[in-house]
Amino acid sequence: MRLERAVDTYLRHVAIERGLSDNTVGAYRRDLAAYVEWLAARGCEDSDDITPTLVAEFVADRASALPRPAASSVARLQSSVRGLHRFLAREGIETDDPAARLRPPKLPRRLPKALTIEQVERLLNASGPAPSEGVLSDVIGIRDRALLELLYATGARVSEAVQLDVDDLAHGDVLRVRGKGSKERIVPIGSYARAAVDAYLVRSRPELSRRGTATPRLFLGARGAPLSRQSAWLVIQHAADRAQLTAHVSPHTLRHSFATHLLQGGADVRVVQELLGHASVATTQIYTHVSVDALRDVYATSHPRAR
């Protein structure tokens, strides 16, 4: 099969049958476009002509490119190529899988960076007025406070938060979240976040909605259109700047902080796994690693002969 057609067939499969997110499918599409272009430059335009040697040379070529790509980028590239050939072999489009022996690089295990509870409070206070303040004029600030309170209260990814509909809140103290692969999960929403979202729905969203066309999306931009991931990212950056937080703060920082603070408070790791929407508990267990300083503190306060 011609390579371009093989890639299109595979991308339709991961998008429709496997239900992968638009962002993941887009990353696969970029990786495989580079793969097809590289192979075409070497006269290989049919999937049956690809050999294990060509696959290995492509990965080595990409890994040694300048500027050097991150190990995570090389790993994702290999995953895209492996997935394509595994699919083509399984469907009988290829007789063999030339990427079967391809092994991803071992990625360094980085501990997620979380904010302290005090830093989270500063970030939330800098994002906009609290519901108890009764401010009516700061339409955008009320929205921003609701967004950040909800991200921290639920651990939702920013892509999940901007895809929320108003009806996803119609369950009292829980929120319906659609995660990766369109999988739904139910997450409790605390009283602070619920109050901030209710204030937004009453004081802010009606005004924003009048500026654009009707949409069921919960969070709206300044012109009434659904809030984008990029705009949500800017909301967090601006709040971090106003809070004078020197640590790098990203949308995922609030998700990391949510998980870390739950575990520090005594939550079971499998409960946190369910709340985060992780398919495997192994992904969640990275949050259970504690720092050497924390170990010293616990040892110093707990062991009878530590001092």
Contacts in CASP RR format, 6 or more apart in sequence:
PFRMAT RR
TARGET T0000
AUTHOR 0000-0000-0000
METHOD contacts of the structure
MODEL  1
MRLERAVDTYLRHVAIERGLSDNTVGAYRRDLAAYVEWLAARGCEDSDDI
TPTLVAEFVADRASALPRPAASSVARLQSSVRGLHRFLAREGIETDDPAA
RLRPPKLPRRLPKALTIEQVERLLNASGPAPSEGVLSDVIGIRDRALLEL
LYATGARVSEAVQLDVDDLAHGDVLRVRGKGSKERIVPIGSYARAAVDAY
LVRSRPELSRRGTATPRLFLGARGAPLSRQSAWLVIQHAADRAQLTAHVS
PHTLRHSFATHLLQGGADVRVVQELLGHASVATTQIYTHVSVDALRDVYA
TSHPRAR
1 9 0 8 1.000
1 46 0 8 1.000
1 47 0 8 1.000
1 48 0 8 1.000
1 88 0 8 1.000
1 93 0 8 1.000
2 45 0 8 1.000
2 46 0 8 1.000
2 47 0 8 1.000
3 36 0 8 1.000
3 39 0 8 1.000
3 40 0 8 1.000
3 44 0 8 1.000
3 45 0 8 1.000
3 46 0 8 1.000
3 47 0 8 1.000
4 36 0 8 1.000
6 47 0 8 1.000
6 84 0 8 1.000
6 88 0 8 1.000
6 93 0 8 1.000
7 29 0 8 1.000
7 32 0 8 1.000
7 33 0 8 1.000
7 36 0 8 1.000
7 84 0 8 1.000
9 93 0 8 1.000
10 28 0 8 1.000
10 32 0 8 1.000
10 83 0 8 1.000
10 84 0 8 1.000
10 87 0 8 1.000
10 88 0 8 1.000
11 25 0 8 1.000
11 28 0 8 1.000
11 29 0 8 1.000
11 32 0 8 1.000
13 87 0 8 1.000
14 20 0 8 1.000
14 24 0 8 1.000
14 25 0 8 1.000
14 28 0 8 1.000
15 22 0 8 1.000
15 25 0 8 1.000
18 181 0 8 1.000
19 181 0 8 1.000
19 182 0 8 1.000
20 28 0 8 1.000
20 180 0 8 1.000
20 181 0 8 1.000
21 159 0 8 1.000
21 179 0 8 1.000
21 180 0 8 1.000
21 181 0 8 1.000
23 159 0 8 1.000
24 180 0 8 1.000
27 76 0 8 1.000
27 80 0 8 1.000
28 80 0 8 1.000
31 76 0 8 1.000
31 77 0 8 1.000
31 80 0 8 1.000
31 81 0 8 1.000
32 80 0 8 1.000
32 81 0 8 1.000
32 84 0 8 1.000
34 62 0 8 1.000
34 77 0 8 1.000
35 58 0 8 1.000
35 77 0 8 1.000
35 80 0 8 1.000
35 81 0 8 1.000
35 84 0 8 1.000
38 58 0 8 1.000
38 61 0 8 1.000
39 45 0 8 1.000
39 50 0 8 1.000
39 54 0 8 1.000
39 58 0 8 1.000
42 54 0 8 1.000
44 50 0 8 1.000
44 54 0 8 1.000
47 88 0 8 1.000
47 93 0 8 1.000
47 94 0 8 1.000
48 94 0 8 1.000
48 95 0 8 1.000
50 85 0 8 1.000
50 94 0 8 1.000
50 98 0 8 1.000
51 98 0 8 1.000
52 98 0 8 1.000
52 99 0 8 1.000
52 100 0 8 1.000
52 101 0 8 1.000
54 98 0 8 1.000
55 81 0 8 1.000
55 85 0 8 1.000
55 98 0 8 1.000
55 99 0 8 1.000
55 102 0 8 1.000
56 102 0 8 1.000
58 81 0 8 1.000
59 74 0 8 1.000
59 77 0 8 1.000
59 78 0 8 1.000
59 81 0 8 1.000
59 102 0 8 1.000
62 69 0 8 1.000
62 74 0 8 1.000
62 77 0 8 1.000
63 69 0 8 1.000
63 74 0 8 1.000
63 105 0 8 1.000
69 77 0 8 1.000
71 105 0 8 1.000
71 107 0 8 1.000
71 108 0 8 1.000
72 107 0 8 1.000
74 104 0 8 1.000
74 105 0 8 1.000
75 104 0 8 1.000
75 105 0 8 1.000
75 107 0 8 1.000
78 102 0 8 1.000
78 104 0 8 1.000
78 105 0 8 1.000
79 104 0 8 1.000
81 99 0 8 1.000
81 102 0 8 1.000
82 99 0 8 1.000
82 102 0 8 1.000
83 99 0 8 1.000
84 99 0 8 1.000
85 94 0 8 1.000
85 97 0 8 1.000
85 98 0 8 1.000
85 99 0 8 1.000
85 100 0 8 1.000
86 97 0 8 1.000
86 99 0 8 1.000
86 100 0 8 1.000
88 94 0 8 1.000
88 97 0 8 1.000
89 95 0 8 1.000
89 96 0 8 1.000
89 97 0 8 1.000
89 100 0 8 1.000
109 286 0 8 1.000
111 286 0 8 1.000
111 289 0 8 1.000
111 291 0 8 1.000
112 252 0 8 1.000
112 256 0 8 1.000
112 259 0 8 1.000
112 260 0 8 1.000
112 286 0 8 1.000
112 287 0 8 1.000
113 247 0 8 1.000
113 248 0 8 1.000
113 253 0 8 1.000
113 256 0 8 1.000
114 253 0 8 1.000
114 256 0 8 1.000
114 257 0 8 1.000
114 259 0 8 1.000
114 260 0 8 1.000
114 261 0 8 1.000
115 123 0 8 1.000
115 245 0 8 1.000
115 247 0 8 1.000
115 249 0 8 1.000
115 253 0 8 1.000
115 254 0 8 1.000
115 257 0 8 1.000
117 261 0 8 1.000
119 243 0 8 1.000
119 245 0 8 1.000
119 247 0 8 1.000
120 152 0 8 1.000
120 254 0 8 1.000
120 257 0 8 1.000
120 261 0 8 1.000
122 243 0 8 1.000
122 244 0 8 1.000
122 245 0 8 1.000
123 148 0 8 1.000
123 236 0 8 1.000
123 239 0 8 1.000
123 240 0 8 1.000
123 243 0 8 1.000
123 245 0 8 1.000
123 249 0 8 1.000
123 254 0 8 1.000
124 145 0 8 1.000
124 148 0 8 1.000
124 149 0 8 1.000
124 152 0 8 1.000
124 239 0 8 1.000
125 243 0 8 1.000
126 239 0 8 1.000
126 240 0 8 1.000
126 242 0 8 1.000
126 243 0 8 1.000
127 141 0 8 1.000
127 144 0 8 1.000
127 145 0 8 1.000
127 147 0 8 1.000
127 148 0 8 1.000
127 235 0 8 1.000
127 239 0 8 1.000
127 242 0 8 1.000
128 138 0 8 1.000
128 141 0 8 1.000
128 142 0 8 1.000
128 144 0 8 1.000
128 145 0 8 1.000
128 239 0 8 1.000
129 135 0 8 1.000
129 138 0 8 1.000
129 141 0 8 1.000
129 142 0 8 1.000
129 145 0 8 1.000
130 145 0 8 1.000
130 196 0 8 1.000
131 145 0 8 1.000
131 195 0 8 1.000
131 196 0 8 1.000
131 198 0 8 1.000
131 199 0 8 1.000
132 195 0 8 1.000
134 199 0 8 1.000
134 203 0 8 1.000
135 142 0 8 1.000
135 203 0 8 1.000
136 203 0 8 1.000
139 203 0 8 1.000
139 204 0 8 1.000
139 207 0 8 1.000
139 208 0 8 1.000
140 204 0 8 1.000
140 222 0 8 1.000
141 204 0 8 1.000
142 196 0 8 1.000
142 199 0 8 1.000
142 200 0 8 1.000
142 203 0 8 1.000
142 204 0 8 1.000
143 200 0 8 1.000
143 204 0 8 1.000
143 205 0 8 1.000
143 208 0 8 1.000
143 219 0 8 1.000
143 220 0 8 1.000
143 221 0 8 1.000
143 227 0 8 1.000
144 235 0 8 1.000
144 238 0 8 1.000
144 239 0 8 1.000
145 196 0 8 1.000
145 199 0 8 1.000
145 200 0 8 1.000
146 193 0 8 1.000
146 196 0 8 1.000
146 197 0 8 1.000
146 199 0 8 1.000
146 200 0 8 1.000
146 204 0 8 1.000
146 219 0 8 1.000
147 161 0 8 1.000
147 219 0 8 1.000
147 227 0 8 1.000
147 232 0 8 1.000
147 235 0 8 1.000
148 235 0 8 1.000
148 236 0 8 1.000
148 239 0 8 1.000
148 254 0 8 1.000
149 192 0 8 1.000
149 193 0 8 1.000
149 196 0 8 1.000
149 197 0 8 1.000
150 156 0 8 1.000
150 161 0 8 1.000
150 175 0 8 1.000
150 189 0 8 1.000
150 193 0 8 1.000
150 196 0 8 1.000
150 197 0 8 1.000
151 158 0 8 1.000
151 161 0 8 1.000
151 251 0 8 1.000
151 254 0 8 1.000
151 255 0 8 1.000
151 258 0 8 1.000
152 193 0 8 1.000
152 254 0 8 1.000
152 257 0 8 1.000
152 258 0 8 1.000
153 189 0 8 1.000
153 190 0 8 1.000
153 192 0 8 1.000
153 193 0 8 1.000
153 258 0 8 1.000
154 175 0 8 1.000
154 177 0 8 1.000
154 187 0 8 1.000
154 188 0 8 1.000
154 189 0 8 1.000
154 193 0 8 1.000
154 258 0 8 1.000
154 275 0 8 1.000
155 187 0 8 1.000
155 254 0 8 1.000
155 255 0 8 1.000
155 258 0 8 1.000
155 259 0 8 1.000
155 275 0 8 1.000
155 276 0 8 1.000
156 164 0 8 1.000
156 175 0 8 1.000
156 177 0 8 1.000
156 187 0 8 1.000
156 255 0 8 1.000
157 179 0 8 1.000
157 251 0 8 1.000
157 252 0 8 1.000
157 255 0 8 1.000
158 229 0 8 1.000
158 232 0 8 1.000
158 233 0 8 1.000
158 236 0 8 1.000
158 251 0 8 1.000
158 252 0 8 1.000
159 229 0 8 1.000
160 177 0 8 1.000
160 178 0 8 1.000
160 179 0 8 1.000
161 219 0 8 1.000
161 232 0 8 1.000
162 217 0 8 1.000
162 219 0 8 1.000
162 226 0 8 1.000
162 227 0 8 1.000
162 228 0 8 1.000
162 229 0 8 1.000
162 232 0 8 1.000
163 178 0 8 1.000
163 217 0 8 1.000
164 175 0 8 1.000
164 177 0 8 1.000
164 217 0 8 1.000
164 218 0 8 1.000
164 219 0 8 1.000
165 216 0 8 1.000
165 217 0 8 1.000
165 218 0 8 1.000
166 201 0 8 1.000
166 216 0 8 1.000
166 217 0 8 1.000
166 218 0 8 1.000
167 216 0 8 1.000
168 175 0 8 1.000
168 176 0 8 1.000
168 177 0 8 1.000
168 218 0 8 1.000
169 175 0 8 1.000
169 189 0 8 1.000
169 197 0 8 1.000
169 218 0 8 1.000
171 186 0 8 1.000
172 194 0 8 1.000
173 188 0 8 1.000
173 189 0 8 1.000
173 190 0 8 1.000
173 194 0 8 1.000
174 186 0 8 1.000
174 187 0 8 1.000
174 188 0 8 1.000
174 189 0 8 1.000
175 186 0 8 1.000
175 187 0 8 1.000
175 188 0 8 1.000
175 189 0 8 1.000
176 184 0 8 1.000
176 185 0 8 1.000
176 186 0 8 1.000
177 184 0 8 1.000
177 185 0 8 1.000
177 186 0 8 1.000
177 187 0 8 1.000
178 184 0 8 1.000
179 185 0 8 1.000
179 277 0 8 1.000
183 277 0 8 1.000
185 274 0 8 1.000
185 275 0 8 1.000
185 277 0 8 1.000
187 275 0 8 1.000
189 197 0 8 1.000
197 218 0 8 1.000
205 218 0 8 1.000
205 220 0 8 1.000
208 220 0 8 1.000
208 221 0 8 1.000
208 222 0 8 1.000
208 224 0 8 1.000
209 215 0 8 1.000
209 220 0 8 1.000
209 224 0 8 1.000
210 224 0 8 1.000
211 222 0 8 1.000
211 223 0 8 1.000
211 224 0 8 1.000
212 223 0 8 1.000
212 224 0 8 1.000
212 225 0 8 1.000
213 224 0 8 1.000
213 225 0 8 1.000
215 224 0 8 1.000
215 225 0 8 1.000
215 226 0 8 1.000
217 226 0 8 1.000
217 227 0 8 1.000
219 226 0 8 1.000
219 227 0 8 1.000
219 232 0 8 1.000
220 226 0 8 1.000
220 227 0 8 1.000
221 227 0 8 1.000
221 231 0 8 1.000
229 251 0 8 1.000
232 251 0 8 1.000
233 250 0 8 1.000
233 251 0 8 1.000
236 249 0 8 1.000
236 250 0 8 1.000
236 251 0 8 1.000
236 253 0 8 1.000
236 254 0 8 1.000
237 249 0 8 1.000
240 249 0 8 1.000
247 253 0 8 1.000
255 276 0 8 1.000
256 287 0 8 1.000
258 275 0 8 1.000
258 276 0 8 1.000
259 272 0 8 1.000
259 275 0 8 1.000
259 276 0 8 1.000
259 284 0 8 1.000
259 287 0 8 1.000
260 287 0 8 1.000
262 271 0 8 1.000
262 272 0 8 1.000
262 275 0 8 1.000
263 269 0 8 1.000
263 272 0 8 1.000
263 287 0 8 1.000
263 288 0 8 1.000
269 281 0 8 1.000
269 284 0 8 1.000
269 285 0 8 1.000
269 287 0 8 1.000
269 288 0 8 1.000
270 281 0 8 1.000
270 284 0 8 1.000
272 284 0 8 1.000
272 287 0 8 1.000
273 280 0 8 1.000
273 281 0 8 1.000
273 283 0 8 1.000
273 284 0 8 1.000
276 283 0 8 1.000
276 284 0 8 1.000
278 284 0 8 1.000
299 306 0 8 1.000
300 306 0 8 1.000
300 307 0 8 1.000
END
